[in-house]
Amino acid sequence: MTRAAVLGAGSWGTAFALVLADAGATVGLWARRRALAETIAARRENSDYLPGVRLPAAVSATADVETALAETNYVFLAVPAQELRSHLARWAPLVPAGAVLVSLAKGVELHSGKRMSEVIAEATGIPPERVAVVTGPNLAREVAERQPAASVVASVDADVARRLQQVCHSPAFRPYTNSDVVGCELAGAAKNVIALAVGIAAGLGFGDNTRASLITRGLAEVTRLGVALGADPHTFAGLAGLGDLVATCSSPLSRNRQLGTALGEGRTVAEAFAGSRQVAEGVRTCAAILELAGRHRVEMPVAEHVTRVVRGELSPAQLIAGLVSRSAKPERHGW
């Protein structure tokens, strides 16, 4: 019997706990707030993040991380990207020997430029061969409703990737393996930034041509960054790249798309976040992606303009105008 821990009871952590249970695992779901853990345990529902979705009996909610981690084979990390390192500093001594650590977060750490798998290995001392990531077009609400979905499980160790694939292969969730951890993680992080741009355009009243242009040119610049870091360019045409990008940029369920739309309609970042427990990773990741691009001398105009809007240096209208007015270039090299 596989025993897994999911640390983080937001919408995606909760949805993935359901996937694991459907695939036959026993799951300990850790919630930061004790009241939320108790509510999930009593009602079999995470009413704060996924109201109306009943959780299987195999999912046990707790606010005690040691209880969640006890005798686990796999530890899935579903906390916000910028908080992962600080959490791991406390959790690392509690992780069972031999357990595989799996990132469910999509982001790049500010200032260090580290991907989540790098943060995990560095913060815990666990070798990269025991670290993996799950990424792809996986909107939490749809996954929790058991709508058919595909994803990618990536690890530098092919055997770990295959074992993880079996652990989360449920009747409605189909994972594919990939050894390109760099490409999978960069694609997952950067798509949130592109989704902010698409949302901003929607908030300004622009339509499908603008959206398609931003998605396509956003994918081009993310691929450029990935190749500079050693990723396989084909990864960006797959589920972790184009698949996730299309879902995040198109769906009203996407938090990053929603936040971008609010910005395009004239609200500030603080106003757009007001009253929400949800995290839009793109807001904090855009600066980290831009820093990483600068170190590797990769031009990323969409990410640059989004970062300047988030910082208040550009208006949403100036973002679109700035991108369109850039000097004309061949398609393979420019916006």
N, C-alpha and C positions, 0 to 999 in steps of 0.2 A: 504494500500500500504506500503510495506516494504521499508524503506530508509536506505541504508548502505553507509559507508565511507570505502574506501580502502586507507590507508596511506602508500604510496610507489608505484611509477610507474615504477618499474623495470619489468623484464619479468614476474615474478610470480604474482606480484601485479596486473599488467595489465591483465594477463590471468584470474585471479580470478574475477576481475571486470566484465569481459565478462561473466563468469559463473553465477555470481549473476544477471546480467541483463537478461540472458537467462532464469533464474529461476523466473523472474518477479519483481525483485527489481529495484528501482531507485538508481543509484550509483554515489557518488562523489569520484573521483579519484584524490588524491593529489600527485603532483610531486614536488620534491625539487627545480628543476630548472624551473624558469618561462618560459624560452624559450621552454622547452619540453612540459609544460602544454599548451602553446599557439599552438604549432604544433599539439598536439593530438586533441585539440578542433577544429582546422581549417581543418585538414585532416582526422579526425576520425581514426587515425592510430598512433601507437607508433613506429615511424621509427627507433628510437635508439635501441629498445630492441626486438620488434616483427614486423619487417617490413613485409608488405604484409597482415597483419591481420586487417580487418576492424572492428571497435568497434561499438556496437549497440548505437542507439540514446539515450538510457537510461543511458549511461555513460557520465558524465560531468567532464572534466579535469579542475583542478585549481591548482594554486600555493599558494592559501590562505587556510591554514588548517582550519580556523574558518568557512569558506564557506563550505568546504567538510564535516565538522562535524555537521553542522546545522540540527537539528531535526532528527538525525540518531537514529535508533534502534540498529544497530550493527556496531561496529568499527573493521575493519580488519587491523591488523598491519603487513605490508610487508616490513619493513626496516631491514637492516642487524642486526643480533643478538647482536653484540657487541655495536651497536649504539642505541638499543631500550630504555635503561634506560634514556639516555640523552634527547632523543626525548620526552619521556613521561613526563619528568619534565616540559616541556613547554606545552604539549598538555593536561595534566590531567585537568586543570581548564576549558577547553573548551568542555570536553566530556559531552553530555547530561545526565541528571539524569536517571538512570534506563537502560542505554545502556549496551549491552553485548560487552565485549572486546575480540577479537579473535586473537590469534597469528597465523600468517602464516610463521613465521621464524622458522628455524631448527638449534638450537645451544644451547650451555650452556655458561653462562656468565663467562668470565675469572675472576679468583681470588675468586669470591663469590661462584662459583659452582652452581648458581641458574639456574633453568630451566626458559624458557620464561614466562610461566604462573606465576611463582613465582615473577619474575621481574615486571610483569604487576601489580599484586596485591600489591606488596611492594611499587612500585613507584607511584601508583595512590590512594591507600587506598581503592580500590574497593574490596569487598569480593570475595574469590575464587569461590563462587557459580555463579558469573557473569563473570567469565573468562573461555574461551574455547580455544581449539587448533584445527587446521585442518592440517592433515598430511597424507602421503601415497605416492604411486607411481605416482606422478603428475609432469611430465616434462612439463614445461610451454608451450613450442611450440606446443606440441601435444594437450594439453588441449585447447589452444587458437584456434587450428584448428578444435576443436570439435570432436576429436577422442574419442571414448568411454573410460572412465576412472572411477575408483572407488577410494574412499578415506575414511578417518575416521574423524569424528567430536567427540572430547572428552571433557567432562566436568564432574566435581564431582556432578553437578546437572543434573539429568536425564532429567528433563523438559527442561532445557536450551539446552541440547544436541539435544533433539527431535525438538525443535523449530528451532535451527540452521540447522539441517538436512533438514528441509523443505525449508529454505531460500536459500540453495545452491544446491538443487536437480533439475538439469536441464535435458533436454532430452539426453545429452551426459555425464553428470557428476552424478555419483551415490554415495552418502555418506552413511556410516554406523555409528551408534553411538557406543561409548565406554566410560565407566566410569573410565578406567585406564589412567588417565592423565600422571602419572609418566612414565609408560611404553611407551606410545605413544610418549612423548617428547624425552625420552632418545633414543629410536629407531631412531627417525628422525634426531637427532643430530649426533649420532655415525655412522650412515650409511655413512655420508660424509667422515668420517675418513677412513672407510674401502674402500670407492671408490677411495680415494687417493692411497691406497696400491695397489688396482687392476690396477689403471692407471699406477703406477710405474712399475708394473710387465709387463704390455703391452708395455710400452716404452722400456723396456729391451729386448723385443722380445719373452717373454714367452706366452704360449697359454692357452687353456681352462682348463687344469688340474690345473694349478697354480691359475687361476681366481676362479675356483670352490672351491679350498682349502681355499683361502683367504676369500671368501664370507662365507663359512660354519664356519670356525674357528672365523671369525670376528663376526658372529651372536652369536656364543657360548659365546664369552667374553662380548658382549653387554648384553646378557641375564643374565649372572652372575652379572653384575653391576646392572641391573634392579631389580633383585630379592633382592640384598643387600639393595636396596633403597625402597623395599616394592611393587614393580610392580608385576603384574600377568605374569608369564612366558609365558602363552598362547598368550599374546599380541605380542610377538616377532615372532610368527609363522603366524601372520596375515598381513593385508595390511600395517599397520604402521611399522611393522618389516621387515619380509622377502620380502614382496611386494615392499616396497620402496628400500630396499637394492639391490634387483635384478635389478630393473630399473636403479638405480643410478650407479651401478657397470658395467652395460652392455651397456648402451646407449651412442652413440657419442654425444648426446645432453647434457649429464651431465657435468656441469662445473668442478666438483670435479674429475671426471674421466679424463677429458681433461687436467686438471692441473697436475694430477699425471702422465699422459703419457708424458707431457713435461718434468717433473722432471726425469723420467726414461730415456728420450732421452738425458739428460745431461744439460738441462737448469736450471737456478736458479729460485727460487720463483719469484724474481723481474722480471726476463726475461719472465717468463710464464705469468705474469700479465700485462706486458707492452702493452699499447694501448687498454686495455679492461676496460669497465665500469662494467662488471659482477663481482659478488662476489662469490668466492668459500669458503663457510662457513667452510669447513673442515680444512683449513689452520689455522684459528684462534680458531677453536673449539677443535682441537686435544689436545692442552695443557690443556684446561679446563676439558676435559673428563679424561685425565690422572691424573690431580690433584684430581678430584672427586673420581676416582678409588683408589688413594692412601689413601684418608681419610677413605675409607671403606674397605681397605685391599683387594681389588679385583685385581687379576692379569689380565692385558690386554696387552699381548705382541705385538699384531698388532698395537694398538694405540700407545704404547711406541715407537716402531720402526719408525712409521710414524712421530711422533713428533720429533724424533732425526734427521730424514732426513730433515724436514722442517727447523729445527734450524741449519742445516749444520754440525751436529755432526756425521752423517753417510752418506755414498754414497748410491744411490739407490741399487747398487749390494749388498752392505753390509746388507741392509734391508732384502732381500730375503735369503741371506746366514745365517743371524742371526736367522731368524725364523725357517729355516729348520734344523739348527744345534742344536736347543734347545734339552734338554734331553728328551728322550722318556717317554711318560706318557700314562695312560688310556685316551681314547677319551673324556670321560665326564669331565676330569679335566685339560687337557693340550692342547697345540697347536697341 
